[in-house]
């Protein structure tokens, strides 16, 4: 079926598998299920009027190599294996991508040991990379200033919404069904499956797959799952380099990340459309889908403020967190951070760009969940932490989830 479905009020729909969430992880999971079980009746539901709207649609478009992730973690495993899987899918569907590579740059002496440890982690993850000095760095990125850098060849760029559209087409051609404007309100688990109410529309399924991203913890809670975590939304704010200064960025340019802070720091990303973005900083969003500083939702905000674990992690990261807030409200401070990598970049070279929101899982003990996190029971599976590199790893995640589901 080549059109998205629109249910009539009161209609009961029965499926073998029901996927909640129309981002790239949900679409990849549905796609994997069509391959694993071609005869199964599969549906995907999405509360928005279009697919891949939130995290997928506000993605930086980077194909991550996996250098940052702990060896043998799901993030490291999926990033490494995804390269061939994603490129093959893109080649099949004529989706443009480029393995442009990136440099991770140490600009201060105290960063050198951290850079060396990161390089060793990349080697442990079996990546194709090398350590380079200032001269070779200048050859790769003439405008970057640094003492030493890691050249990561396996990093690339892509437009993930194009991947999402191709996945949706594949799902529909395999007789899977996609329903937009369909928001979950109630989940009831029975002896033989799960019933999902979406207003006056009801779905019955043998197995429920929760890929709801920013709302995944709420879907799990509606079903009565005990997860020991909550999604905390962080807004990533970006600037775009004006066209006449795009030549200053040839590849992707990253700082050495602070291992005590869960985010990578502001960096330069060349996009597949030729534009160049700078950022993101990372600040608490006062709404789960809060892309603007002014976006506010009382329920979302109160959930975070009344979650004791949030205050624990906030105290642990108060210094870096304060810097992120300053960068959020001061373009001058934001640019100063960028000048550590490219000294010649100036305020007038940048214009504000679209922001994104990251769904970060935080345990009740006050620990940010570092890896992909999945819980399941007899009739459902819930993907409860899938931040970056989830888009990079989406096809591998979908394959992994499909293998966890009973046949």
N, C-alpha and C positions, 0 to 999 in steps of 0.2 A: 504494500500500500504506500503510495507516494505523497500523501498529504497527512498532516498532523490531525489527530482525532479530536472530535468535540463531542463529549458525552451528553446525552439528553438527561434532564433531571430524573432521578429515581432509578436509573439504569444500573443493574448489577453486572459487572464485568468480571470474568473468571480467568485467571492466568496461572501458569506454572511458576513464573518468576515476575516479580514486580520490583522495579528499581525506582527509588525515590531520589531525584536530583538529576538535572539535565546539564551538569557541567561535564568536563572532559573525563573525569573519573567514572561518573555514572554511565556516560556513553560508551566508554571503553569496556566497562563491565558487561553492559548489554550486548555489545559487539562480541565479546569473548564467549558469552553464553550462546549466541546464535551459532558460533562455530562449534562449540562443545556439544550442543544439543539442538540440532537443526529442526527437530520436530516439536520442540517446546513452544508453548504460547507465552510470549514475552511482552511486557509493557514497561515503558518508562514514563514517569510523571514528573512534571516541572511546574512550579508555582508561578514562574514568570511567563511573559508572553513570547519569549524567545529562548533558545538554548544558549548555554555557555555565556550567560550574562554577567555573572558575578566574578568569582576568582579567575575563571578561565578567560573571561572577556576583558579583565583588567590585569592581564599577565604581562610580564616584561618580555616574553617571547624568547627566553634563553633556553637552549638545550644544554642542560648541566652535565658535566662530566662525572661528578661524584667525588671530587677531591676532598670536600669538606667532611664527609660522613664516615662514621666509625666503620672500620672493616667488619665485614660479615653482617652489618645492619641491613635491613630491607632497603633503606635509602641508597646505600652503596651498591648493593646487588642490583637493584632495579635500574639505577642510573647507568651502570656499566652495560647491562644487557639490553637496555632500551635503545641504545644507539642504532644497532642493526635493525631492530624491530620497527622503530619509528621511521628510519630512512626508507626501509622497504615499503612501508605503508604510504609514505609521501610520494615515492617514485611511482607507485601504482596509481595514485590519484592526482598526479601532476601538481603536487603542493610544493611550492618553492621553499628551500631551506639552504643554509650555508654553514659549513663547519669553518668558521672564521678564526677560532681560537681566542684565548684571552690571556692577559698578564695579571698576575697578583703581585703587587708592588710593595716592597718595604721602603719607606721613606725616612725612617729613623733607626738608629743603631739598636734600640731596645726591641725593635720588631724582627730583627734578623734571626734570633733563636726560634721565634714563633713561625717564621717563614720556613726555616729548615724542618721544623716538626710537621708543618703542613705538607711540605714536599715528601717527607717520608710516608705520611699517610696516603698521599697520592700513589706512591710506589707500592704500598701495601695493598691498595685497591687496583693495582695492575693497570695504571693509566699511562698514556704516552705523554710525558712531560719532561721538562728540563729546567735546570737552574741557569739563569743568565745574569750577566753583569750590566753595568750602566751603558757600555758601548753597544751591546747587542740589543738592549732595551730601546735605545735611541733608534736603532735600525727598524725595529718593529713598530714602535710608537714614538715618533720624533718629538712630540710635545710633552711627553711624560718625564718627570724627574723622579729618580729612585736610586737607591743604593744597590739593590738586588731584586730579582723578580723570579717568579715561576712562570714559564711559558707552557700553557695548557692547550694542547693542540685539539683535543676532542670536544671542546666547547663550541656550540653553534647558535644560530638564531633561526626563528621560524614564527609563523603566525598561528597560534594554537586554535583560534576560532575557525580557521580553515580546516584544521584537523578535525575539530568537533563536527563541522558540517558534513565532512566526508564520512565520519563514523555514523552520523544520523542517517545518511543515505544508505549506507551498508545495512544498518539495522532494519530499515523499512523494506529494503529489497529482499531481506530474509524473512519478511512477514512479521517483524516486530512492530509494535505500535507505540507511538509517542503522543502523549497528551500534554498540552500546554495549559496555562492558566488553571492548574489543578493543585491546590494546596492541601496538604495533609492536616486534618483536624483531630482525628481519632484513630488509634491503632489498637485492635483487639485481637489477642492471640488465642486460638482455640486448639483443640486436640489434633486437627489435621492441617492447620495452616493459619493464616493471618488475614483479618479483614481490615481494610483501610478506608476510612470515610473522609471524603473531600467535599465538604458542604453537603449537598444533596446527591452526590455521586459516591458510589461505593465500589471498591475493588476487593475481590477475594483472590488470594494467592496461596499457593503451596509454600512459597518461600519469598521473604522480603529482604531486599538489599538496600541498606540505607547509605546513600552517597550524597547526603544533603549539605555537605560543606559547612558553611557558617551556621547552619541549624541542625547539624547532625546529632548533637547531644540532646536537643529537644525532641527529635524524633525518637531517639532511644528511650528518653524519659517517658514519653507518651505511651510507649509500649510496656513500660515498667522495668526496663533493663537497669541494672546497677553498674555504673561505669566508673565511678570514683574520679570523675573529671568534669570540667566545664570548658566550653569554648570562650576564649577571650579574644575579642576583635582588635587587631592593630592596623591602623591606617598607614599605608606607605605613600608618601608624598613625593612627586616627581617634578622636575623641570625638563624642558626640551631645549636643546641647543639650536640656535637660529641657523637657517640653512647656510649662511655665508661662513659659519665657523664649524660646520660638521667635519671638515677636513682634519680637525685637531684630534679626532678619534678614528683610528683605523680598524680596531678590533673591539674587544671588551676589556675594560680597565677596572680592576678591583683593588681595594686596599687589603692589607693583612687583617683578617677579622680578629676582634678581641674574643678570646676563648671563653671569657667569663660572661659575655653578653650574647643573647640568642640570635642577633641579627648581624648581617655581613658588613654594614656600614655603607655610606653613600658611594656610588660607583658610576661608571659610564657604560651605557649599553647601546651599541649600534643595532638598530632594528632592521628587520627584513625589508621594510619599505624605504630604507635609506635614511630615515630620521635617526637622531641620537638623543637618548634620554639620560638624565642625570638624577641619581637618587637610588632607592628611596631612603628617607629617614623613616623612623618607625615610632608612632605615637598611639596611645590608647584611643580607640574610636568610641564615641559615646552612643553609637548605634551599630548593630551588627552589619548593616549595609550602609555605613556612614562614610561616604566618599568625600564629603565636604567637612570643613571644621565646624560649620554651623549645624550639621546633621545631629539630631538628638532624639532618642527614644527612651522614655522614662523606665520602661521595663528592662530594656537592655542595659542601661546605665546602672540601675539599681541592682541587677543581678551581679554585676562586677563589683560594685562597691560593698555589697553585703557578703561577698565570697571571701572568707578569711585568707585563703591561699593567695589571692591577688595581692593583698597587703604584704604578705611574706615575700613574694617575688619582687614586689616594688621596692621594699627596703633593701633587698640584696643588690638591686641594680639602680639605686637612686642616682648615682653619679652619671652613668651613661644615659639613664632615662631623662635626666634634667637637660643634658646636651641635646637629646632628640627633640625635646619640647622647645628649646631655644631655636633650633634649626627650623622648627615648624612655623614659628612666628617671625623669624628674622631671615630674610633672603641673604643678607650680608653674612650671617653665620653659616648658612648653607653653602654659600659660595666659598667661604674660607676653608671649609672641609674639602671641597672639590679641588681647591688650589694646592692641597698637599700632593695631589697626583698630577694635575696640569696647572702649573703656576700662572700660565698666561690667560686662563679662563677668567672672565669678568662678569659682573652683574648684568651688564647690558647684552651679554651673549646668550642669556637664558630667558625663556618665557615659561610661565606655569603650564603644566600639562595635567593629564588625567591622573587621578590617584587610584590606588587599589586598597583592598582590605584583606588581611590575612587571618584565617581562622586558626588560632593557636590553642591547642589543648593544654590545660593546666590542671594537675592533679590536686586533690584535697590536701595533700601534704605540702603543696607549694612548689612543685617541680614541673617545669615545662617539659612536656613529652617530646623527646628528641626524634624518635623514629615514627614511621607510620604505625598506627595503632588500630587494631581490629578486635572486636568482641563479637561473639555469636552465641546462639542457642539452637534448639532443634529446628526452628522455623525461620530464623532470621540471622543476618550478619550485618554489622554496623561498622563503617569506616569512620573512625572518630578522630583521627589526626592525619591529615593529608596536605600539609603545607608544601612549599617548594622542597624538593623537586617533583611534586605530584604531577604537574603537567608533562614534564620530561618523561616521567616514569609511567604515564597513564596506561599505556597498552600493557605493560608488564604488571601493573597493579590489577587491571581488569582480568588478565589471565590468571594471576594469583588468586583473586577472589573467586573466580569461576571454579578453580580447583578445590576451594574450601567448601563449596556447596555440595551437599549430598545429591547424588544422581537420582 
